[in-house]
Every structure is written in structure tokens, then in C-alpha cells.
Amino acid sequence: MEKINKLKNKLKNFNLDGYIIPKNDEFFSEYVSCNKDLLQHISNFSGSYGLALILKSDNFLFVDGRYTVQANNQSGKNFKIVTLPLKKIRNNLNIKNKKIGFDPKLFNERSIKQFEKKLSAKFIAMNNSLINLKEKNKNIKLKNNKFYVLDKSITGETSQKKIKKLKKYFYNNNIDVMLVTSSENVAWLLNIRGNDSDFSPIPNSFLLIDKQMRIFLFCNLKKVDDKFKKKLDFVNIFEIKDLEDFLLNIKNKNFSIDQLTCSIFYSNIIKKNNYILKDTDPIYFLKSQKNNVEINNIKKIHKYDGAALTKFIFWIKSNFKKRKITEISAQKKLLKFRKKFKDFKTLSFPTISSTGSNGAIVHYNAIKKTNKVLKKGNIYLVDSGGQYHFGTTDVTRTISLDNNKKRIKNIFTKVLKGHLNLSNYKLTQNTTGNELDKLARKDLNLMNLDYAHGTGHGVGYYLNVHEGPQAISKNNKVKLKAGMILSNEPGYYEKGKFGLRIENLIFVRKDKNKNKFENLTYAPIDKNLIEKDLLNKKEVSWLNKYHKSVFNNLKKYMNKNELKFLKNSCSSI
């Protein structure tokens, strides 16, 4: 409470009624480094998405359905937990005409306008953050790893070639200057990477590009060495603090920004002397369609990742009755298996390792307080992924711990049918994610069952594990194009009892004049949870072919006992 009370004292000093705190940093990264995580600092909440509102009398923490349980566990003592969407906030607050302060570098213009409309409050941009992280960070050794440039053998395209693709966008839309505020897009365009996130090789940075294709990179110069500069000799490199002056000196130009990642701080500077004509970064669309080199590299690392996961599943199956295995010890073991492959860099997101009732929490995070033992008769759900030097993985497997409950098998098989519905779907040039989302839920819906998350998200290439614009979800209408990578992860969760999910990564492959999904993930699906009678011939055929490919691609990585397990796991049903 001490940190909260310090903030409330500042509210009095600035004549404010409240202060709003997001999860993101000034780069709007999905996974914020610990030294910049204001939300966790003030609330103790460690989830990837949330928003805190500190008022003079009350404290609110807003999260979506993935994190309601976690938020209550971590922050419920000092905060009232409110589950989003935003429209529900009004019912929990009475802040009409109240003055709410915010850091303009942490919010975009669209979100502030939404808050003002929904809450009828007055939001006031502060010159400086009201939360001081210096005290928190004094004992933290900050990452100072150098930025680096990826070779064309990894990226498939030079950065100069990628930049040329933007020329058409500039001229077609009458754009003079483009401000790139998404670090992942900067990384893709310049073929650079860094270590500014625990789970993504992001180089925190901004980019200015003008109509002549002159490039200005703004970053922490301590992370740039001579080798980096030499490889990017066509790029002008400056400190981040210089960006403000650059923008102030640009006048009467047509700008392109991104409404989701451009802070209100920078958009207001631009609007003083210029015009914003476009507010969607075209790099998202360019980046989403992976080239042949990227796809081939991704296929390679999925064999490594699948081998690590299969070794782990064998270890779980062989040992859970012999020794005490907990959710935490299990996820540590899986990490060890991944680390055995030299191209492995780090996890692509915090591993979800859950058994029993914890499996029903979609984005569960195992901590000492909630850490369960893997017991006979339960099921175990593990959702994990890795960042490799030439690709990103994300995979979920539900593992039977000698569970023989018919109802669980029935539901799991319905989840599997949804997974197969997508895998076998014949794409058209106009297929969108929302069409596929309905298809994945069809068999579960027939049982009056459903799940509260999207069926799939886009995936980056040695970048963010969650990537747009493509997704398989109820509201996503982006057409699926060749080279796009998505997750295929239907599931079902019964509160207080269990959770089921099957996730593979797939990509859109151009097949003559048509597009089709091709599988990327290699790992056995637990046949002990499948009711064969609920599958049709086509589904059985797909599953058998899939398992045959899993065996053929992973067998060389297995020892004698693991190979025996793999062969049995991949035998025909």
C-alpha cells in the first residue's frame, strides 16, 4: 500500500482525482521488461494485459477474462478487480467530470478518446509520470545487450529491398513522412534484433522514413556498436530523446503513423505543424506474409521444438507416478529440453503449466501459492513456445495422467474435431479469420460448449509470438494470404475442474491457384484422450498422417526409450 499511498499524495499536489496506469511501456510492447512495468510495480499484477485506476478513495484493476482469477490472487487485497470489456467499466465507477491524470507516452489518442467517451471523465496529460521506478530499479541489472543485424540467409530479404516496398505506399497515399513506433516493425524492416524483452528479440526503437526513403533510427545508442553501424550504413542513428526535436522541426508534411502504437505524446507533436493522413502501419501487412526462406527456416526449428516437447511428454508420462512433479518443476524441465538445442534463445512467452482446476485458467501462471502436483487421474495442460535464431514457436498439448473419464474424452475429441476442421479447410482468396473461428467451435457448440478466447493468432518470425493483422477470431475480417502463420488452438475450460486445448502452428501455402493450410508443429496428440468413434474417416486419416509425419521428423532426435514412446504415440488409431 505504501506505493499506492505515495501516488495518492501526488494526486493532491496536482489537483487530480485519479491516475491511470497501463501495462505497456512507451514502445507498446506486449511483454514489458521488469524495469519498466509500472502496472506490476503499483498493483503486483504480472499478467500481460491490464489497466489500473487509482482514485482518492478506491483502487481498480481492469483485466480481461483470461486474467480475472490471477488478478484476484495477486492484487485483490488492495484493488477491486473488474473484468473488461470497457463498456462494463461505467457500471463500476462514478467518475463523471473527474480529472484523471495519465502519462501521454503510454497511451494512444484512440484509447484516451474511448476512456473519455465511456467514462465521461476529463483525462489530463501529465508532463512527467507520477510513478518513480528509480527506487525499484536501483538493484536491477538492466539489459545492455547490443543490437545486431540478421543475415539474409535468415531473413530471405535485405532491408533495402523491404524499404523499397514502402515506396508505393508513400506515393499512392501522398505520404511525406512515416513514423514507425512499433519496435517489432522496426526490427522487421531493418532486419535487426535486440534483447529489450524477456520473450521477444525486440530492439526498443522508433523509425522515421521520408518520401526519399531516408531512414532515421532512434534508439539507445549504448546498444549500438561499430559493427551494427557498418552493416546499417544507410541508416542515420540517433538517441530516442532526439525524436521530439526532429518532429518539431518537420512542418507542413503529410504523415503516416500507427494509431495503436503511436503515443498521444508524439501524435500531438506531429499535429501541431503537420497532417496525419494514415493511421495504420503498412509494415504489419508486409511482415505477416513470410517469404520462402523464412518458412523453410521455421519448418526446421519446429522439428527442434517438437523434439524437445516430445522428450518432455515422455518424461512426464514416465515419472509422474514415481516422483513428485509440480507445475513449476515441470515447466523448468521443459525449458531444459529446449535449451539442449543450440539455436534456442529464450521462451516466446511465459509457459502455461497447469493441472486439475488450474487448467481451467486460460492464461494460468504457476506460482508457489497455486502450484499443484501432477496426480494420477488428472490431466495436464502445457502451452509453451521458444524463440530460436530463425523462428518462433507456440504449441499446446493436453496430456492424460491416466485419466479415464468418458466426458473429458468426449469433449477433448470435440476440441480435436474443431482443430481438424481448420487443418482440412479449403481456403479461398477471400477466406477470413472470423469464418474459420465459427468452424472451429461448431462441434463444441453442438454440445452447448464454447471457449472464451480466439481460435488462433498470427505468429512472427523470430519476433513476437502474437502478431497481427491476421487472426482466427470472431471479429477478425483480414483475408488470409500466402505466407501468413497462425495458431490453431480451440479448447474448452470448466471452472474449478479442468482445461483442454490443442494447438499447432499452421501457415497459408499457395498451392497452384489455391491456398491451403500446411502444418508446422510436430508433437504427438495424446491418443488416450481420443474417442475414435466420434471421428469420421477423413479426420482419422488426417490424424494418422499427421502422426506419421511427427514420427518421421522427430525420430532422429530420440534416444532408445523415447523412440519407443514416440512410435507408440504416433501409431494409427
TAFEN-V726429 format. One record per residue. RES is the residue in one small letter. OMEGA is omega in radians with two decimals (999 if undefined). BURIAL is + if it has 24 or more other ideal C-beta (glycine too) atoms within 12 Angstrom, else -. Layout:
BEGIN
<<RES | OMEGA | BURIAL> <RES | OMEGA | BURIAL>>
END
This chain:
BEGIN
<<m | -3.09 | -> <e | -3.14 | -> <k | 3.14 | +> <i | -3.13 | +> <n | 3.08 | -> <k | 3.13 | -> <l | -3.13 | +> <k | 3.07 | +> <n | 3.11 | -> <k | 3.09 | +> <l | 3.12 | +> <k | -3.10 | -> <n | -3.10 | -> <f | 3.12 | -> <n | 3.13 | -> <l | 3.06 | +> <d | -3.12 | +> <g | -3.14 | +> <y | -3.07 | +> <i | -3.01 | +> <i | 3.13 | +> <p | 3.07 | +> <k | -2.99 | +> <n | 2.98 | +> <d | -3.08 | +> <e | 3.10 | +> <f | 3.10 | +> <f | 3.13 | +> <s | 3.11 | +> <e | -3.13 | +> <y | -3.05 | +> <v | 3.10 | +> <s | -3.01 | +> <c | -3.11 | +> <n | 3.13 | +> <k | -3.05 | +> <d | -3.13 | +> <l | -3.08 | +> <l | 3.11 | +> <q | 3.12 | +> <h | -3.04 | +> <i | -2.99 | +> <s | -3.05 | +> <n | -3.14 | +> <f | -3.04 | +> <s | 3.13 | +> <g | -3.05 | +> <s | -3.13 | +> <y | 3.10 | +> <g | -3.08 | +> <l | 3.12 | +> <a | 3.05 | +> <l | 3.12 | +> <i | 3.06 | +> <l | -3.12 | +> <k | -3.06 | -> <s | -3.04 | -> <d | 3.05 | -> <n | -3.13 | +> <f | 3.02 | +> <l | -3.12 | +> <f | 3.12 | +> <v | 3.02 | +> <d | -3.01 | +> <g | 3.12 | +> <r | -2.92 | +> <y | -3.08 | +> <t | -3.12 | +> <v | -3.14 | +> <q | 3.14 | +> <a | 3.10 | +> <n | -3.14 | +> <n | -3.03 | +> <q | -2.96 | +> <s | -3.04 | +> <g | -3.12 | -> <k | -3.05 | -> <n | -3.08 | +> <f | 2.93 | +> <k | -3.06 | +> <i | 3.14 | +> <v | 3.14 | +> <t | 3.10 | +> <l | 0.55 | +> <p | -3.01 | -> <l | -3.07 | +> <k | -3.13 | -> <k | -3.05 | -> <i | -3.09 | +> <r | -3.11 | -> <n | -3.09 | -> <n | -3.06 | -> <l | 2.98 | +> <n | -3.08 | -> <i | 3.11 | +> <k | 3.13 | -> <n | 3.09 | -> <k | 3.13 | +> <k | -3.08 | +> <i | 3.13 | +> <g | 3.07 | +> <f | 3.07 | +> <d | -3.05 | +> <p | 3.09 | +> <k | -3.07 | +> <l | -3.12 | +> <f | 3.00 | +> <n | -3.07 | +> <e | -3.11 | +> <r | -3.10 | -> <s | 3.13 | +> <i | 3.10 | +> <k | 3.09 | -> <q | 3.12 | -> <f | -3.12 | +> <e | -3.13 | +> <k | -3.06 | -> <k | -3.00 | +> <l | -3.14 | +> <s | 3.10 | -> <a | 3.11 | +> <k | -3.10 | -> <f | -3.01 | +> <i | 3.11 | +> <a | -3.14 | +> <m | 3.13 | +> <n | 3.14 | -> <n | 3.09 | -> <s | 3.11 | +> <l | 3.11 | +> <i | -3.11 | +> <n | -3.14 | -> <l | -3.08 | +> <k | -3.14 | -> <e | 3.13 | -> <k | -3.00 | -> <n | -3.03 | -> <k | 3.13 | -> <n | 3.14 | -> <i | 3.06 | -> <k | -3.06 | -> <l | 3.09 | -> <k | 3.11 | +> <n | -3.14 | -> <n | -3.08 | +> <k | 2.96 | +> <f | 3.13 | +> <y | -3.07 | +> <v | 3.12 | +> <l | 3.11 | +> <d | 3.12 | -> <k | 3.11 | -> <s | 3.09 | -> <i | -3.05 | +> <t | -3.12 | +> <g | 3.14 | +> <e | 3.02 | +> <t | 3.11 | +> <s | 3.11 | +> <q | 3.11 | -> <k | 3.11 | -> <k | -3.14 | +> <i | 3.12 | +> <k | 3.12 | -> <k | -3.12 | +> <l | -3.09 | +> <k | -3.13 | -> <k | 3.12 | -> <y | 3.13 | +> <f | -3.05 | +> <y | 3.14 | -> <n | -3.07 | -> <n | 3.11 | -> <n | -3.12 | -> <i | 3.07 | +> <d | -3.08 | +> <v | 3.09 | +> <m | 3.07 | +> <l | 3.12 | +> <v | -3.07 | +> <t | 3.07 | +> <s | -3.10 | +> <s | 3.13 | +> <e | 3.12 | +> <n | 3.02 | +> <v | -3.13 | +> <a | -3.12 | +> <w | -3.05 | +> <l | -3.08 | +> <l | -3.09 | +> <n | 3.14 | +> <i | 3.08 | +> <r | 3.13 | +> <g | -3.10 | +> <n | -3.08 | +> <d | 3.07 | +> <s | 3.12 | +> <d | -3.00 | +> <f | 3.12 | +> <s | -3.10 | +> <p | -3.04 | +> <i | 2.95 | +> <p | -3.10 | +> <n | -3.02 | +> <s | 3.02 | +> <f | -3.09 | +> <l | 2.98 | +> <l | 3.09 | +> <i | 3.08 | +> <d | -3.04 | +> <k | 3.10 | +> <q | -3.13 | -> <m | 2.96 | +> <r | -2.99 | -> <i | 3.09 | +> <f | -3.12 | +> <l | 3.12 | +> <f | -3.05 | +> <c | 3.04 | +> <n | -3.06 | +> <l | 3.08 | -> <k | -3.12 | -> <k | -3.12 | +> <v | 3.11 | +> <d | -3.09 | -> <d | 3.12 | -> <k | 3.11 | -> <f | -3.13 | +> <k | -3.12 | -> <k | -3.14 | -> <k | 3.12 | +> <l | -3.08 | +> <d | 3.09 | -> <f | -3.10 | -> <v | 3.03 | +> <n | -2.98 | -> <i | -3.10 | +> <f | 3.01 | -> <e | 3.13 | -> <i | -3.10 | +> <k | -3.14 | -> <d | -3.07 | -> <l | -3.12 | +> <e | -3.14 | +> <d | 3.09 | -> <f | -3.10 | +> <l | 3.14 | +> <l | -3.11 | -> <n | 3.08 | -> <i | -3.06 | +> <k | 3.06 | -> <n | 3.12 | -> <k | 3.05 | +> <n | -3.05 | +> <f | 2.91 | +> <s | 3.08 | +> <i | 3.01 | +> <d | -3.04 | +> <q | -3.10 | +> <l | -3.05 | +> <t | 3.07 | +> <c | -3.09 | +> <s | 3.09 | +> <i | 3.08 | +> <f | -3.11 | +> <y | 3.14 | +> <s | 3.10 | +> <n | 3.09 | +> <i | -3.13 | +> <i | -3.05 | +> <k | 3.11 | +> <k | -3.03 | -> <n | -3.04 | -> <n | -3.10 | +> <y | 3.08 | -> <i | -3.11 | +> <l | -3.13 | -> <k | -3.11 | +> <d | 3.04 | +> <t | -3.11 | +> <d | -3.12 | +> <p | -3.12 | +> <i | 3.10 | +> <y | -3.11 | +> <f | 3.10 | +> <l | -3.10 | +> <k | -3.04 | +> <s | -3.12 | +> <q | -3.08 | +> <k | 3.10 | +> <n | -3.05 | +> <n | 3.12 | -> <v | 3.13 | +> <e | -3.14 | +> <i | 3.14 | +> <n | 3.09 | -> <n | 3.13 | +> <i | 3.09 | +> <k | -3.12 | +> <k | -3.08 | +> <i | 3.07 | +> <h | 3.04 | +> <k | 3.08 | +> <y | -3.07 | +> <d | 3.11 | +> <g | 3.10 | +> <a | 3.12 | +> <a | -3.13 | +> <l | -3.14 | +> <t | 3.06 | +> <k | 3.13 | +> <f | 3.13 | +> <i | 3.08 | +> <f | -3.14 | +> <w | 3.11 | +> <i | -3.09 | +> <k | -3.06 | +> <s | -2.94 | -> <n | -3.00 | -> <f | 3.10 | +> <k | -3.07 | -> <k | -3.07 | -> <r | 3.12 | -> <k | 3.06 | -> <i | 3.12 | +> <t | 3.09 | +> <e | -3.11 | +> <i | -3.14 | +> <s | 3.11 | +> <a | -3.11 | +> <q | 3.05 | +> <k | 3.12 | -> <k | 3.12 | +> <l | 3.10 | +> <l | 3.11 | +> <k | 3.11 | -> <f | 3.14 | +> <r | -3.09 | +> <k | 3.13 | -> <k | 3.09 | -> <f | -2.97 | +> <k | -3.14 | -> <d | 3.10 | +> <f | 3.14 | +> <k | -3.11 | +> <t | 3.03 | +> <l | 3.12 | +> <s | 3.04 | +> <f | 3.12 | +> <p | -3.10 | +> <t | 3.02 | +> <i | -3.13 | +> <s | -2.96 | +> <s | 3.06 | +> <t | -3.14 | +> <g | -3.08 | +> <s | 3.12 | -> <n | 3.11 | +> <g | 3.14 | +> <a | 3.09 | +> <i | -2.95 | +> <v | 3.13 | +> <h | -3.10 | +> <y | 3.06 | +> <n | -3.09 | +> <a | 3.04 | +> <i | -3.08 | +> <k | -3.08 | -> <k | -3.05 | -> <t | -2.98 | +> <n | -3.13 | +> <k | 3.05 | +> <v | 3.07 | -> <l | -3.03 | +> <k | 3.09 | -> <k | -3.14 | -> <g | 3.11 | -> <n | 2.97 | +> <i | -3.08 | +> <y | 3.12 | +> <l | 3.09 | +> <v | 3.11 | +> <d | -3.01 | +> <s | 3.10 | +> <g | -3.10 | +> <g | 2.94 | +> <q | 3.08 | +> <y | -3.05 | +> <h | 3.10 | +> <f | 3.05 | +> <g | -3.10 | +> <t | -3.12 | +> <t | 3.11 | +> <d | -3.05 | +> <v | 3.06 | +> <t | 3.01 | +> <r | 3.04 | +> <t | -2.97 | +> <i | 3.10 | +> <s | 3.02 | +> <l | -3.05 | +> <d | 3.08 | -> <n | -3.10 | +> <n | -3.09 | -> <k | -3.07 | -> <k | -3.12 | -> <r | 3.12 | -> <i | 3.11 | +> <k | 3.12 | +> <n | -3.11 | +> <i | 3.13 | +> <f | 3.14 | +> <t | 3.05 | +> <k | 3.05 | +> <v | 3.11 | +> <l | 3.12 | +> <k | 3.08 | +> <g | 3.08 | +> <h | -3.13 | +> <l | 3.08 | +> <n | 3.11 | +> <l | -3.10 | +> <s | -3.09 | +> <n | -3.01 | +> <y | 3.09 | +> <k | -3.07 | -> <l | 2.96 | +> <t | 3.11 | -> <q | -3.06 | -> <n | -3.13 | -> <t | 3.12 | +> <t | -3.10 | +> <g | -3.11 | +> <n | 3.06 | +> <e | -3.08 | +> <l | 3.14 | +> <d | 3.10 | +> <k | -3.11 | +> <l | -3.12 | +> <a | -3.09 | +> <r | -2.96 | +> <k | -3.06 | +> <d | 3.05 | +> <l | -3.13 | +> <n | 3.10 | -> <l | 3.06 | -> <m | -3.06 | -> <n | 3.12 | -> <l | -3.14 | +> <d | 3.06 | +> <y | -2.96 | +> <a | 3.08 | +> <h | 3.08 | +> <g | -3.12 | +> <t | -3.13 | +> <g | 3.11 | +> <h | 3.02 | +> <g | -3.11 | +> <v | -3.12 | +> <g | 3.11 | +> <y | -3.00 | +> <y | 3.11 | +> <l | -3.08 | +> <n | 3.11 | +> <v | 3.02 | +> <h | -3.02 | +> <e | 3.04 | +> <g | 0.18 | +> <p | -3.05 | +> <q | 3.05 | +> <a | 3.02 | +> <i | -3.07 | +> <s | -3.00 | +> <k | -3.03 | -> <n | -3.10 | -> <n | -3.09 | +> <k | 3.09 | -> <v | 3.11 | +> <k | -3.10 | +> <l | -3.07 | +> <k | 3.13 | +> <a | 3.13 | +> <g | 3.11 | +> <m | 3.07 | +> <i | 3.13 | +> <l | 2.96 | +> <s | 3.07 | +> <n | -2.95 | +> <e | 2.99 | +> <p | -3.13 | +> <g | 3.02 | +> <y | -3.04 | +> <y | 3.14 | +> <e | -3.01 | +> <k | 3.10 | -> <g | -3.06 | -> <k | -3.05 | -> <f | 3.04 | +> <g | -3.12 | +> <l | 3.05 | +> <r | 3.04 | +> <i | -3.12 | +> <e | 2.92 | +> <n | 2.92 | +> <l | 3.14 | +> <i | 3.02 | +> <f | 3.14 | +> <v | -3.13 | +> <r | 3.09 | +> <k | -3.11 | -> <d | -3.03 | -> <k | -3.13 | -> <n | -3.10 | -> <k | 3.02 | -> <n | 3.08 | +> <k | 3.05 | -> <f | 3.00 | +> <e | -3.09 | +> <n | 3.06 | +> <l | -3.01 | +> <t | 3.07 | +> <y | 3.05 | +> <a | -3.10 | +> <p | 3.00 | +> <i | -2.98 | +> <d | -3.12 | +> <k | 3.12 | +> <n | 3.13 | +> <l | -3.04 | +> <i | 2.97 | +> <e | -3.04 | +> <k | -3.09 | -> <d | 3.14 | -> <l | 3.13 | +> <l | 3.04 | +> <n | -3.06 | -> <k | 3.14 | -> <k | 3.14 | -> <e | 3.09 | +> <v | -3.14 | +> <s | 3.13 | -> <w | -3.10 | +> <l | 3.13 | +> <n | 3.10 | +> <k | 3.12 | -> <y | -3.12 | +> <h | 3.06 | +> <k | 3.12 | +> <s | 3.07 | +> <v | -3.13 | +> <f | -3.08 | +> <n | -3.09 | -> <n | -3.05 | +> <l | -2.98 | +> <k | -3.08 | +> <k | -3.13 | -> <y | -3.01 | +> <m | 2.94 | +> <n | -3.02 | -> <k | -3.10 | -> <n | 3.10 | -> <e | 3.14 | +> <l | 3.10 | -> <k | 3.10 | -> <f | -3.13 | +> <l | -3.14 | +> <k | 3.13 | -> <n | -3.13 | -> <s | -3.06 | +> <c | 3.09 | +> <s | -3.09 | -> <s | 3.08 | -> <i | 999 | +>>
END
